[in-house]
């Protein structure tokens, strides 16, 4: 069994006077799913590299060919929910610690003083999107499968997913949150979720060229040089992806603040001639009604918030999901019993109304205490 200390591999590429720090998620058996120890190691090392003058920039990648990172530690979260017999959101020390460290790590990447190249090849979902989202150079490949599929497990697009999705054009962010639809390289570039595309087979060549390049002391100069390098190796894109092809339809269906209307429009895609939209609608129809309402509400409220305030809002909602939402049942049905027959509560969209969702915005800690992420961004 892999030890926690081996779950992230850190190395430096010597490129002359300066070096490039490489952090590799090293749990290919679990598709590089993020555990709490992995988040702690990444936060410590990236913080150190940020202040190390010998490090020109940082690379984030995942071991194996299947995934950069398929999400967070759902098994660990599930076990912690079972142990919390009180049913109170604040009485789960594991989830409090996990979301605290994960969100601090993601915020650090957004606010990093040096370029961060994230190799988003293979599966990039949930917590993997959180790591990739804040990188200055987000690189996708011919194998990229990008998604925020939390509606299938009774969660919502966290790790600042609500901040990102709320800022996409029209209703595309709502569509992605409600359906968990998977995007390839072309659609990621089209929506601005990625900056560059590179054939997966050329990744070793890119690292070789990184080693051969004389990097600068100035972070902005390195960012420009990195852009030029990636552009020189860019993967040709043959055709637009399915989201771009149906962009107009998706915007008309989801660009509005009427929850019931948007949900009805998404559900109707099950009759569409395109299998991609059919699958998106089927995922929505089988997903957690509570997650649909919570995701929709969070996206609406995130539009005018700062990134740090969005993390603070998501932290509260995430803790509640572990106590009174559908997260326990969603993980059970998908990963524990694997019966894929979750018993959602509330069981209908009508029951998951605007009054019901307000519980997910109430601070769960003792009155008078500060938000655990009060110092984020300050």
HELIX and SHEET records of a PDB file:
HELIX    1   1 UNK A    4  UNK A    6  5                                   3    
HELIX    2   2 UNK A   28  UNK A   30  5                                   3    
HELIX    3   3 UNK A   36  UNK A   50  1                                  15    
HELIX    4   4 UNK A   74  UNK A   83  1                                  10    
HELIX    5   5 UNK A   89  UNK A   91  5                                   3    
HELIX    6   6 UNK A   93  UNK A  110  1                                  18    
HELIX    7   7 UNK A  127  UNK A  133  1                                   7    
HELIX    8   8 UNK A  150  UNK A  152  5                                   3    
HELIX    9   9 UNK A  161  UNK A  166  1                                   6    
HELIX   10  10 UNK A  172  UNK A  179  1                                   8    
HELIX   11  11 UNK A  185  UNK A  191  1                                   7    
HELIX   12  12 UNK A  200  UNK A  202  5                                   3    
HELIX   13  13 UNK A  203  UNK A  212  1                                  10    
HELIX   14  14 UNK A  219  UNK A  232  1                                  14    
HELIX   15  15 UNK A  242  UNK A  245  1                                   4    
HELIX   16  16 UNK A  247  UNK A  254  1                                   8    
HELIX   17  17 UNK A  259  UNK A  268  1                                  10    
HELIX   18  18 UNK A  269  UNK A  271  5                                   3    
HELIX   19  19 UNK A  275  UNK A  286  1                                  12    
HELIX   20  20 UNK A  289  UNK A  302  1                                  14    
HELIX   21  21 UNK A  307  UNK A  324  1                                  18    
HELIX   22  22 UNK A  327  UNK A  331  1                                   5    
HELIX   23  23 UNK A  332  UNK A  336  3                                   5    
HELIX   24  24 UNK A  354  UNK A  357  1                                   4    
HELIX   25  25 UNK A  358  UNK A  361  5                                   4    
SHEET    1   A 6 UNK A   8  UNK A  14  0                                        
SHEET    2   A 6 UNK A  19  UNK A  25 -1                                        
SHEET    3   A 6 UNK A  55  UNK A  62  1                                        
SHEET    4   A 6 UNK A 116  UNK A 120  1                                        
SHEET    5   A 6 UNK A 137  UNK A 140  1                                        
SHEET    6   A 6 UNK A 196  UNK A 197  1                                        
SHEET    1   B 3 UNK A  67  UNK A  69  0                                        
SHEET    2   B 3 UNK A 123  UNK A 125  1                                        
SHEET    3   B 3 UNK A 145  UNK A 147  1                                        
END                                                                             
